[in-house]
Amino acid sequence: MASPRPHNFAPQGYPLPNGAVAAGPVPGAAPLLPNNGRIIQNGATRVLCIADVRGNLKSLNELAKQARADHIIHTGDFGFYDDTSLDRIADKTLKHVAQYSPLLPENVKRTIAQIPPQQSIKQRFSPDQLPLSELPMLLDKRLTLDVPVYTVWGACEDVRVLEKFRSGEYKVDKLHIIDEANSRLLDVGGVKLRLLGLGGAVVMHKLFDNGEGKTTIAGGQGTMWTTLLQMGELLDTANRVYDPSETRIFVTHASPAREGMLNQLSVTLKSDFSISAGLHFRYGSSYNEFSVNPTLDHYRGKLAASKASFTDVWETVRNEVDSAIASNEAQKTLLENALGVVQKMPSVANGGNPFGGPVAAGNAAGQVDESAFKNMWNFNLADAAFGYLILDIEGGRIATEMRAQGFNFAHRSGKAPVQPGVAAGIPPAASPVTGGRAPGAPPQFGQAQPTRPGAAAPQQPVKTQPSPAPQSTSPQDQPSVPSAEKTAPAEANGSAQAEKPSESPVPKTEKKQSNALFVSNAENEQAVRDLFPEEDKAKLVKVEKWGKYNNHVATFSTVEEAKAALDRQPPEHKKVAPPGQPRKPNLKFFEDRGSRNAGTWQGSNRGNPSQRGYQSGGASDSEGGRGRGGYGRGRGRGDRGRGGRGRGGFNKGPGPSTDSPAPSTSTPSGDKPAPTES
């Protein structure tokens, strides 16, 4: 390993919850007193479980009201960014956060997607144009939470903000961060619900790295990940507060279904449920290991592969880690806790007990604790914009409700989709693209949702207005009555629907005039400025290079200034030079056409027979290696999409984070399962 940065395990002058020295607290949580950290509620209770609000914190109140929820459990990518976070976030991470942010308008997202890697997004946009989160509104009490919210942090958060919450500098009423040192107990509906949480992405080669974290939390440049010490402290906390009468819920950002170490950890924590996010599907999923593994050997194989990946990293850094914590007995204990979890994992698929029990004599495969294998239930959530899970707790029984916007299969009929009410001769009323909701507002499930790349365009909500015929319009087309001859089949899920939803009842909106001029055939920025007279040159806001050739974009403050500057140009600058004549500068209004690179989803041989399965036009965040593939170098385990085996990927200095969950072409698109053919 070439000149690694020293690990951040040594004692520092910060309040360290685990491994602290001097006056710091002991590792883990203290045993709870009768009413300490406990919320008691009688009668039926509804707990709303959501994921990835991505800074749209107003939606928490709206979703709680819609679901009639008394509490909210959130699984990460909450939006822990404040007003200073933009300066610390890496451009690659910022591009990813902006692409999926519900707080940014679509035209800004398209512009950011087109910015070449060598240009900085922060230079192109002012801070007020890039709102990362509504957390500052919670901090200064312009926004309050209606119900208690229990959350872990996700992969896209600012570690400095989390440290301020830990130190008490930041406080938000009814917001509770559950982590390795803090659990919560909800005594509701006749059930004692113990919440144990672990935040951040699980990346093997970052398990021993604190990054820019000054306490025990790990992160940097707008991303966060889990460390092995955090896992060890979580075990310590869980043991301290253990009560066999409680029902344990393990809340994580990464999915235990994908991460063998998390799967083993959830069993060691004696969890009854796990709730996670990180896969970003349009449906939530509910399963246990018995339901998705055909045999115990198959399950052992998943754990054995995860153990092998971890062992590669551990053997590489073992001496360095041992020396770093040699003088810290508390951290030694936490490290041993976490290593004990890994040691219990099987090394081969056809032997050993996945749950750490003894191997029976004469039975090489071992005896497995099938009660955990069959009874521990896992829930993976869709993003908050697309669905949620409700735990309805009453009389000691936990019932579930799962809602999802789902996929749109209207394209399979080959006809323009009919909105509810249209059959009765009542077409939908014209409404904005967001389905009548304010930008950033939460979804009303069954109504329209804003689409993201690779997603199907949803149907719009219905308002009853009498009309002689149904209408089918798109943002690019004028309203018209479809006929059998002119109606084209709708696109499949995740196809061009995201750009042009043919079933949308939205009327054409007026195209906004640009306040920038596109200048071609100008050698440099100064040559562009010299094209304008002094009165226009003084009004120029900026001149930027656009693309590979001699093209530039000259931006003015207003549309009127841009139009006046274009009008004052000589006629030869407004038309293209004929072939064979020297090229002259050419000016016209700048038009940002946006990105049309959407994926297409074709199931079986219906739709377009030349394309089958999910054809990804750009990796979504579930394909971008959120704590999985594409990070390390060296001998990767290609069959499982893992990177970082051996020496690859450790601290390489202050450059852009290699852990950014931005879309990555190095991760196999097979991360996202394609539909099976019928």
N, C-alpha and C positions, 0 to 999 in steps of 0.2 A: 504494500500500500504506500503510495508516494506521498510523503510529508502530510500525514493526516492532521486535521485540526484536533487539539486535545478534547476529550470528551468532557461534557459539562457536568460531571458527577461530584466534583470537589465541593466542600462546604463554602458557601458564599454568604455575604451579608444581606440575605433576603429571608423573609419568613417562609421556610421550607416545610410543607406539611409532611413530607417523607424524608427521612434521613437528616432531619434538622439537628443542629448542634446548639449549644448554649441554651437560650431560653425558649427555643422552638418547641412545638408540641410533639408528642410521641407519634410514631408512624401510625397511620390509620385513624379510624374514628373511635371516639370514646363510647362506651356502652350507653345507650339511650336511657335517660330517666323516664318516669312514667309519661310525661307529656312533652318531652323535649324532641323537636323535629317531627312531631306526629300531628296529623290532621284527622280529626274524628268527624264523621258525618253519618247520620242515621237515615234510613230509608233508601230507596233506589238511587243509584249514582251512575252517571254516564261519564266515562273518561274518553276523550277524543285523542286519538293517536295520529299524528301527522308528521310529514318530513319535508325538509327543504322549502321553507317559506322564503329563503334567499333575501332577507332584509325587508320583505313586505309584511311588517309587523302589525299593521292595521288589520290584516286578514285574520289574525288570531282571534280578535273579538268577533268578527263577522262569522267565521267558521264555528266558533263556540255557540253563537246564537243560532246558526242554522242547524247544528247538530244537537242543540239543547244540552250542551256539555257542562259539567260541573268542574272538570279539571282537564288539562291538556298535557299530553306527553309528546315531546318533540325530539326527533332523532338526529339532529345535526344539520349543518349549513343553515343555521338560524339567522345569521347576518350580524355576527359580532365584529362590526366595523364602526369606528367613530370618525370624527371629522379629520383626524390626523392619519388615518389608515391609508389613504390614497398615496401618500408620499412613500410608504413602505412596501406597497404591493408591487410585485414584479409584473412587467408588461404581459408576459405569457399568461400569468394567472388572471390579470385584469381583463384580458381579452375573453377568457373563459367565463369569468364572473359576469361580465357585461352581456355576453351572448345569451345567457339564460336568466338575466335579471328581469323580474316583473316590474321594476321601477323605471326602466329606460324605454323610450319610444322606439318603435320599430325602425324608423329611419336612422336613428343613432346606432342601433345594433348593426344595420346593414353597412353603414359607413365604417364602423370599427372592424367588421369582418373583412373589409377590403383593404385595410391599412397594411402595407407590406411590413414584414418583420423588422426591417431596419429602421422604420419610423416609430416614434414613441406616441402612444395613445394619449398620454398626459400632456404632450405638447400640442396635440391636435384639438383637445377639448379642455375647457376650463373645469375646475373642480365642481362647480354647481351644475354642470352638464352631466356629471358622472356620479349620481347619488348611489352609493353602495348599499346603504341600509337606512332604515328609519329608527335605528337604535338611539341616535342623539335626541329624537323626539321623546323617547321613553326616559332618557336620563334627565331631561329638563322638564319633564312632566307635561309636555304638550300632548302626550299620548299616555293613556293608562291602560292596564290590562284588566279585563272584566272578571276573569277566572284565573286561578293559579296555573302557572306554566312551569313544567319540569323538563329541562332540556340538557342534552349533552352538546358538545361542539362537534362540528363536522370537519371536512377536509379543507373547506374554503372559509377560514376565519383568521382574525388578527390575534396573534398570541399576546401582544401587548394589552389588548382590551380584556382578554380573559384574566391576565395577571392583575389588572386593576379591579376586576370583580373579586378576585381572591383576597386582595389586600384590603378590601372594603372601600376603596376610593370611589368605585362605581357601585351604586345600589339602585335597584328597580323593585318597586313594590310588586309582590306576587310572582316575581321571576326567580326560580330556583334552579341553579346549575348543579346537576348531579354528576359526580366524577368519582375518581378512585378514593377520595378522602371524605366524600359527603354522600350519604344515602338519605332517602326520605321514606317515611312510612305513612301510608294513607289507610286509615281505619274506616272503611266505607262499605256500606251494603252488607255488613256481616263478614267482610273479608279484610284481613290485615295485608295490605299490598305493599311489599317492600321493593323500592326502586333502587337498583344498582346500575351505575352507568359508566361507560368508557367511551370517550370521544376521539375523533381524529381518524385518519386513514391508517390502515395496517400495512406497513411497507417493511419487508424483512430487513433490508439493509439500513433502515433508519431506526430500528428498535433500540439502538445504543447511542442515539444522537439527540441532543436537546435543541440543536439548531440555534436560534436566537433567543430561546427561552431563558429567562433569568431565574425562574423558580424551577419546579419539576415538570412544568408543562413544556411540550416540544412543539416548535413551529418556526416559521420565518417566511418573510416576503409574501404574506397573505395566505399561506397554507399551514395546516397543522396535521400532526401525525401522532401515533401512539408509541410509547417507549415500554421496554420490558419492566422498568421499575414501576411504571403506573399499573401494569398488570399485577405485579407483586403486591403493591399497596392495596389494590382493589380486593385481592384475596384476604389481606389482613383486615380490611374494613368489614368484609362480609363475615369473617369469622367472629369478629368482635360483637356484631349485632345479631348473630344468628339466633333465631327463635323458630323451633319446628312448627309453631302454629301459624307462621306467616306464609304468604304466597309470594314467591320471588319473581320479579320481572327484571331481566337483563336488557338494558337499553343501550344500543350501540349505533354508531353511524355505519360502519362496515358490516356486511352481512355475514353471520356465522355460517351460512350455507356455502359461501365462497372461500372463507378463511378457516382452515382447519384448526389453527391455534385458538381462534375465537370460539369455535365449536367445542373444543376441549375445555376452554375456560368456562363456558356457560354450564357445562356439566359439573365442573369442579365447584362452581358457585352454588350448586344445588338449585338452579333456576327451574321454575315451572314454565315460564314463557321467555322468549326473546323477541324483542321488537327492534327492527333495524330498517335502514334505508340503503342508499348507495347503488341500487340497480336501476332506478329511474324508469320503471315501466309505467304503462298507463293503467295497469291493474295491480292491485296488491295481491300478495300470495300468502297462503296459509298452509303449513305442512309440518310434519315431524320426520325424523330421520328414517323411521321404519317405512314411511310412505314413499320415500324417494330413492331408497337404496334397495336393490333387489336382494342383496345378501349382506351379512355382517362383514364378509371379506371385502366387499365393495366399499363399505363405510371405512373399514380399517385402511384401505388403500388411500382414501382421501386424507386421512389423518397422517399416514406414513409419509405421503408426499410433502405435506406441510412441515412435518418434523425434519425431513431431509433438507428442505430449503432453509429452515432456521439453523440447522446444525452447520451448514456451509458457512453462514455468516458468523456464528458463535465461535467456531474454531479459528476463524481469521482474527477476531478482535479480543479473544479471551484474555490473553496476557495483558493487553492494554487496559481492559475493563477491570481486571483484578487489581492492577496497580493503582488505578484511579480511585477505587473505593476501599483500599486496604485499611485506611484509618477511620472508616465510617462503618461502625458495626450495624447501625440501623439500615443503611442501604444494602449491606451484605445480606441481612435477613430478608429484605424485600426481593433481592435478586434471586436468592435461594427459593423463595416462594414461587416465583415465576418459572424458574428452571424446573422446579418440581412438577409443574403442569406439563411441560414439554417431555420430561422423562417418562411420564405415564403414558404418553402417546405411543402407539405401536410403531415398530420400525419396518415391518413387512405386512403385506396385506393378509397373509394367511395365518397369523399367529398373534397372541397377546390379547389382553383385555383392553379395549378402547377406553374403559372407564376406570382404569387403574387398579382393578382388583387382582387377586392372586390367580395364577394359572393352575388349573386343576391337574393333578398328576395323571399322566397318560393321555392328556388332551392338549396337543400342541396349539390348537386354536384358542384355548382358554375359554373361561366362562364369562359371559357378558351380562352386565346389569341391564336387562331388557326393559326394566321399568322406566329408566331414563331414555333408552333408545326409542321406546314407544310412546311415552307420555309427555316428554318435554316438547312443547309446541312452539313453532317459530312463525313470526309474522314479518314479512317484508313489505314495506309501504310504498305506494306510488307517491310522487311529488304532490305537495299540497294543492297545486293547481289542477291536479287530475283525479285525486281520490283521497279517501281517509278511512280509518278503522275506528270503530266505537266499541269499547268494553262496557257493556251494560251490566252493572253489578247489583244484585239484590238477593237477599236471603242466603248469602254464602255461595251463590252461583254466579259465574262470570259468563255472560252471553256475549256474542259478537255480532256486529253489523259492519259490512264492508261496502263502501260506495265507490264507484269509479265512473269517470267520464267515458272510458272505454274507447274502442276503435269504431270507426265508421265503415260499415259494410254496404252502404247504399249503392256503391259503384258496381256491385255484382249484378244488380238488376238490369244494368244497361240503360236505365232511364234516369231522368232528373229526379232526385229524391224529393219526396213529398213531405212537407212539414206537417206536424200535428195540427189538425184543424183545416188543412187545405182540402181534405176529402169532403168536408161539409161546405166547401165554397168560401172558406174564410182564410185568405192568405196571411202570412206574417207581415207585420208592419215593418217599415224601414227602421233600422236601428244601426248604431255604430258597430264597428267590427268586433268590439269587445262584448257585444251582446247586451248593451244598455248599462254595463257596469263602468264605473270610473276606472281610469288606468290604475293598475296595481291592486284593485279590489279582488276579494277571494271569489272562487267559482261558486255558482249556484248549480249544483250537479244536475245534468239533464239539459243545461243550457249551453250557450256558446262559450268556448274557451279560446284564449289566444294560443296560437300554435307556435311551436318551436321547430327548428330544423329536423326533418325526418319524421314529423308528426302529422297525423291526419287533421284536416280542417274540420272542426266540429260544426254541428248544426246550430242554427241561431234560435233564440227564444221566440215564442209565439205571442203576438198580441192580436186580439180578435178585432178585425175591421172588415166590414163588408166590401167585397170587390167581385167583379164578374169573373175573374180568372186568376189562377195562381201565377205567381211570378217567380222567376229564377234568374238571379243576376249575380254578377261578380264585380270586384272592385275595378276591373278594367272594362266592363261592358255596361252600356246603358240598359235600364230596365226594359224588358220585353217579355211578351208572352211566348213561352216555348211551344214549338210545334213538333210533331212527330218527325218531320223531315230535318229540322234544324237541331234537334236535341242530340248532343254528343254524349257518349257514356262518361260518367264521372270517373275521376282518377281513383286509383287504389289508395289505401292507407299509406301515409308517409310519402306520397308522391308529390306532384306539382300542386296538389290540393293545398299544401301549405302556402303556396304563392298565389294560386288562383282558385279559390273554392267555388266550383260551379254551382253548388247548391245554396250558396250564401244568398240571403235575401237583401243584402246590403246594396244600396244604390251607389252609383259612381260618385266619388268625392272629387272636389276640384283639386287639380294638381297645383301644388304650391310652387310659386316662382322661386328660382334660386337666387341667392344674393352673391353668387360667385360666377366668374367667367372662366371658360376653358380656353387656354391659349396654347396652340400647337405651333411647331417650328420656331421656338424661341430657345436659344442656346443655354441661357441661364436665368437666374432670378433677376439680375440687373437688366438683362435685355427685355424681360417682361415689363419691368417698371418703366423703362425708357419708351415703351409704346404708348404710354398714357401722358396726356398733358398735365401740367402742374396741378390744376384744380382737381383732377381725378387721382393723381399720384398721392396727394395728401390724404385722400379718403381711403386708400388701400389699408386693409387690416393686416393681411399677410399674403405672401406668395409662396406656394408649395410646389415641389416637383411631383409630377403624377406619372407613374409608370416608368418604363425603361427608357423611353425616347425623349425627345425635346418637347415634352408636354408639361404644362404647369396649370395650376388653379389659382386665380387671383380672387381673393375674397374681399368684399366690401361690407360695410356695416348693415346696409339695408338693400332691399331689392331695387328701390328707386335709384340709389347711387350706382348700382351695377348697370341698370338700364341706361342711365344717362351717360355713363362711361362708354358703353357699347355704341350708343347713338353718335358719340363724338368721334368714333374711329373712322378713318377713311374707308371708302367702299372696297378697296382692294384687300383690306384686312377682314372683310366680312364674307368673302367668297373664296372657294378653293381655287388655287392656280391651275390653269389647264395643263394637260400632260405635255411634257417637253419644255415647259417654262420653269425658271428658278422658283423654288418654293418660298413663299412669303408667309409671315405670321398670320395666323387665322384665329379669330376670336368669335366665340359664341357662348350662350348661357351654359353653365355647367349642369349636367344632369347625372345624378348618382343613381344608376340603374339598379343597384342592389344585387344581392346574390340569389341565383336561382338554382343553386346546387343542392337540391333536396334528394333524399333517398326515395326509393320506391319499394313498396311491399306488394308482392304478388303471391298469393297463396295458390298451391296446386298448379293446375295449368289453365286456370281461369284468368280473365283479363288479357294481359300480353303474354302469349305462350313463349316468347323468346326470353323472358325474364322470369326466373323462379326464385322464391325465397326473398330475403330482405336484401335489396341492393342499396348499400349505403353510399350516399354521395358525400358524406363527411362524418367523421366519428362523433357520436354523441358522447355525453359525459359518462355513460355507462360503458362506452367502448374506449374511453380515453385513459384507461389504466388508473382508476381511482384506487391507488394503493395496491395495484396488481402488476400488470405487465409494463414493459417499456421503460423501466427506471435504470436498472443496472446494466453492467456490461460483463462480458466473460461467459462462463459456461452456463447459460440460462436453461431452465427447464421448459423447453419450447412447448411441450404437450399441455402445460397448464398456464401458459402465458406469463410465466414469472420471469423477472429480470433480477439482476443484482446478486447472482450466485458467485461466490468467491469474493474477489476484492473490489468488485465494481460498485460505484455509486456512493461511497462514503463521503464525508465532508470534503468537498472540492473547492472550498473557498466561498467568497461572498457573491458569486455569480448568481444568475437566475436559478430559482429552485427547480431542481430536476423532478421534484415531486408534485409540481403543479398539476392539478387534475384537468388541465386544459386538454382538448382533443389531441390525440397523438396517433400518427399513422403507424407507429411501431407496434401498436397493440392489435392482435388479430381481431378482425371483425366478427369472428366466431364467438367472441365474448357474449354477444347477444344472440340467444337462440332463435333460429328461424322457424317459422311454422312448419309442421310436418305436412307432407303431401297426403291427400286423401285418395 
